[in-house]
Every structure is written in C-alpha cells, then in structure tokens.
Amino acid sequence: MFIAGFPAGPWGTNCYVVSTGPGNECVVVDPGKDAASGVAEVVREHRLKPVAVLVTHGHVDHMWCVAPVAGTYDATAWIHPRDRHLLTDPMAGMSRETSQMLLGTGQQWAEPDDVRELSDSQRLELAGIEFTVDHTPGHTEGSVTFRTPYGAMTGTTDVSEVMFSGDLLFAGSIGRTDLPGGDTPTIMRSLRDKVLPLADDVVVLPGHGEQTSIGRERATNPYLLDLLDGGTPEPAARGL
C-alpha cells in the first residue's frame, strides 16, 4: 500500500493520498485549503488516478478543495449526511474568528458533481482498497474515521490497520468541541466506543500533527486515560 501525506494551508491540515501502488487508482482524504497542488504533485509523480475523495468531517480546513479535486479528476466525494450541508455553507461550522477571516475573500462554495453519503460501519471498496467507516460524532455531528487493512496488503505483521482519524484523535490530544455541532460527552463516547476497542498496532493518521498509534494513545493520551479511569475532561481547542 502507498500512502502519501502532507500538511496543507494555514491550518496545517493533513491531506492523504492512498493507493495500492504507483500507476494505479487512488483515494484522496481531506483535501483542505491549498491541498489541490499537493495532490496534483503526488498524482503526477506516482502516475495515479483519483477516483474518490473521502471527507472525515465538514470543517473548511478539511474540505476546502474537495470540489476542485473531485472536479479535476472526475472523482466521487464521500461525506456523512450530518455534515453534508457544510460543503455549501461552511461558515455554519466555523468559529466567529474563522468566519471573519474568510469574509470578503469572494470564495464560492458548491458541492462536487457526485456526492455520496457515508453511514456507520459502512464498507467501501475504492481504488482496490477496503475502507471501514466509523461514525464518530463530537467534533462535528457528521465526523467519521476511515480504517483500512494494512498488514495483509503489505506483508507486514507490525500494523494490522491504518486509521484516518480526522479531528477525532491526535497524538496526545483529541478534537475540540466548542464549535457548532461539537459536544464533549458525544466525542468522549465516540472515543470510548470506536477507538478504545481497536488493537494497539493500529496506526493513526490524524487531521493535524504527527502520526501515532492506538497503543501509544491508550498509554499516554490524557483523554483516553481519563476515559479508562471513568473521567470526562474538557477537550483542548485543536482543529479549525
């Protein structure tokens, strides 16, 4: 399996390009602001063909370039229905400060030509890769993560799965809940039900910052530790 990741835009949002290998079809995860050029560079260098754009949630720093990327490559965009409205009205999910920053930019928002909706526990077969969708609300109402088998495709026994966690889980932290659609008890429930049951060897590729693993976060992430101890701390203000 081939995974290329790079931070893009003023928020340093991680965009990922996933394929079975050079010269094949690929999937783009979370093309945020200024990500289109990075996607084009990876696609050109490795002779890839994007067939799908996966959106972990509808915040503008993760979906700014969904329509341009999907349109350029005639790819299908996938998003949870609870966040679909943010594709055309991203300010509905922003903080006042971010909204004010974008006012007057003249940016126009529109859905890609082909948008399909995600559901919890859905299995997607895209570009020869199987993705499992987990609905993980709390950062937004339509937040999801995508998990894909890794060891079977690469011949390694060190990593069973890779999870694209969006803004649910970071190295040492979790997503903020103080934006529209955010809710602390809900994100803690998502972490308890969808993250803690995963194997320690699952690699986590988050929406911001460095990669980590479920085992590392289970052992060191204060939010997961408090969950294991029965607590519910307030999330840090990370993400858009």
C-alpha positions in Angstrom: 0.0 0.0 0.0 1.1 3.5 -0.8 0.2 6.4 1.5 1.5 10.0 0.9 0.6 12.6 3.4 1.3 16.3 3.6 0.1 19.3 5.7 -1.6 22.0 3.6 -2.9 25.5 4.1 -2.9 27.9 7.1 -4.2 25.3 9.5 -1.6 22.7 8.5 -4.3 20.1 7.8 -3.0 16.7 6.8 -4.2 15.6 3.3 -3.5 11.9 2.4 -3.3 10.2 -1.0 -3.9 6.4 -0.7 -3.2 3.8 -3.4 -2.3 0.1 -3.9 0.8 1.3 -5.7 2.3 3.6 -8.4 0.3 3.7 -11.7 -3.0 2.8 -10.0 -6.2 4.4 -8.9 -6.1 6.3 -5.6 -8.2 7.9 -2.9 -7.7 11.4 -1.5 -8.5 12.0 2.1 -9.3 15.5 3.4 -8.1 17.9 0.8 -8.2 21.2 2.7 -7.1 24.7 1.8 -4.2 24.8 -0.7 -4.2 21.0 -0.9 -5.0 20.7 -4.6 -1.5 21.5 -5.8 0.0 18.9 -3.4 -2.5 16.3 -4.6 -1.6 17.1 -8.2 2.1 16.7 -7.4 1.7 13.3 -5.8 -0.7 12.1 -8.6 1.8 13.2 -11.3 4.9 11.8 -9.6 3.3 8.4 -9.0 1.1 8.2 -12.1 -2.1 7.9 -10.0 -5.8 8.4 -10.9 -8.0 9.8 -8.1 -11.4 8.1 -8.1 -12.7 9.2 -4.7 -12.4 12.0 -2.1 -13.1 11.0 1.5 -14.1 13.7 3.9 -13.7 13.0 7.7 -15.8 16.0 8.5 -17.2 19.2 7.0 -14.9 21.8 8.5 -13.5 24.0 5.9 -9.9 23.2 6.7 -10.6 19.6 5.7 -12.8 20.1 2.7 -11.9 23.4 1.1 -10.5 21.7 -2.0 -13.0 18.8 -2.2 -14.9 20.2 -5.1 -11.8 21.3 -7.1 -10.1 17.9 -6.6 -13.2 15.9 -7.3 -13.9 18.0 -10.4 -10.4 17.8 -11.8 -10.3 14.0 -11.7 -14.0 13.3 -12.1 -13.9 11.6 -8.6 -16.8 10.9 -6.2 -16.9 12.8 -2.9 -18.0 10.9 0.2 -19.2 12.7 3.4 -21.6 11.9 6.3 -25.1 13.3 5.8 -24.9 15.2 9.1 -22.0 17.3 7.7 -23.1 17.5 4.0 -24.6 21.0 4.4 -21.2 22.3 5.3 -20.0 21.7 1.7 -22.1 24.6 0.6 -22.3 26.5 3.9 -19.0 26.0 5.6 -19.5 29.1 7.8 -22.2 27.2 9.7 -19.4 25.1 11.3 -16.8 27.8 11.9 -15.8 29.9 14.9 -16.6 33.6 14.6 -12.9 34.4 14.2 -12.5 32.0 11.2 -15.7 33.3 9.6 -14.5 36.8 9.9 -11.2 35.9 8.3 -12.9 34.4 5.3 -15.5 37.1 4.8 -14.7 39.2 1.8 -12.5 36.6 0.1 -15.1 36.0 -2.6 -14.8 32.3 -2.1 -17.7 30.4 -3.7 -18.8 27.1 -2.3 -20.6 24.3 -4.2 -20.9 20.5 -3.9 -19.0 18.3 -6.3 -21.0 16.8 -9.2 -21.0 13.4 -7.5 -21.6 13.3 -3.7 -22.4 10.2 -1.8 -23.3 9.8 1.8 -21.5 7.7 4.4 -23.0 5.6 7.2 -21.7 3.9 10.3 -20.0 0.6 9.8 -20.2 1.0 6.0 -17.6 -0.9 3.9 -16.3 0.9 0.9 -14.2 -0.7 -1.9 -12.4 2.2 -3.6 -9.3 2.0 -5.8 -8.8 -1.6 -4.8 -8.7 -0.7 -1.1 -11.3 -1.6 1.5 -12.3 1.2 4.0 -14.5 0.8 7.1 -16.4 3.9 8.1 -16.9 4.6 11.7 -19.3 7.5 12.6 -17.6 9.3 15.4 -19.6 12.5 16.2 -18.5 15.0 18.8 -16.1 17.3 16.9 -18.9 17.7 14.4 -22.2 15.8 14.1 -21.0 14.1 10.9 -17.4 13.3 11.9 -16.2 9.9 10.7 -13.0 7.9 10.6 -11.8 5.6 7.9 -9.9 2.3 8.7 -8.2 0.2 6.1 -6.3 -3.2 6.5 -2.6 -2.7 6.2 -0.7 -5.9 7.1 -2.5 -8.1 4.6 -1.7 -5.7 1.8 1.9 -5.1 2.7 3.0 -8.5 4.1 3.9 -6.9 7.5 2.6 -8.2 10.8 3.6 -5.0 12.7 0.5 -3.0 11.7 -3.0 -4.5 11.3 -4.8 -1.4 10.2 -4.4 2.3 9.4 -7.0 4.8 10.6 -7.5 8.2 9.1 -8.9 9.9 12.3 -9.7 13.4 11.1 -10.1 15.6 14.2 -11.3 12.9 16.5 -7.9 11.8 17.8 -4.4 13.4 17.6 -1.1 12.4 19.1 -1.6 13.4 22.7 -4.9 15.1 22.3 -8.4 15.0 20.8 -10.6 17.3 18.7 -12.2 20.5 20.1 -15.9 20.5 20.9 -16.6 24.3 21.2 -17.6 24.8 17.5 -21.1 24.4 16.1 -22.1 20.7 16.2 -19.4 19.9 18.8 -20.3 18.2 22.1 -17.9 16.9 24.8 -19.9 13.9 26.1 -20.5 12.8 22.5 -16.8 12.9 21.4 -15.9 11.0 24.6 -18.5 8.4 23.7 -17.1 8.1 20.2 -13.6 7.6 21.6 -14.8 5.0 24.1 -16.9 3.1 21.6 -14.8 3.4 18.4 -11.2 4.0 19.5 -10.6 2.1 22.7 -11.7 -1.3 21.3 -9.1 -1.1 18.5 -5.8 -3.0 18.5 -2.7 -1.3 19.8 -0.9 -1.8 16.5 -3.4 0.3 14.5 -1.5 3.3 13.1 -3.4 6.6 13.4 -3.0 9.2 10.7 -4.7 12.3 12.1 -6.0 15.5 10.6 -3.3 17.6 12.2 0.2 16.8 13.5 2.2 13.6 13.6 1.1 10.1 13.2 0.7 7.9 16.2 -0.8 4.5 17.2 -3.7 3.3 19.3 -1.3 1.7 21.7 0.7 4.9 22.2 -2.5 6.9 22.7 -4.1 4.3 25.1 -0.9 4.5 27.2 -0.2 8.3 27.1 -3.2 10.3 25.8 -4.7 12.1 28.9 -8.2 12.0 27.4 -8.1 8.2 26.8 -6.5 7.7 30.2 -9.3 9.6 31.8 -11.8 7.6 29.9 -10.3 4.4 31.1 -10.4 5.8 34.6 -14.0 6.9 34.2 -13.4 10.7 33.8 -14.5 13.2 31.1 -12.1 16.1 30.8 -12.7 19.1 28.5 -11.1 18.7 25.1 -8.3 21.0 24.0 -9.1 23.6 21.4 -7.5 21.8 18.5 -8.6 21.8 14.9 -10.3 24.6 12.9 
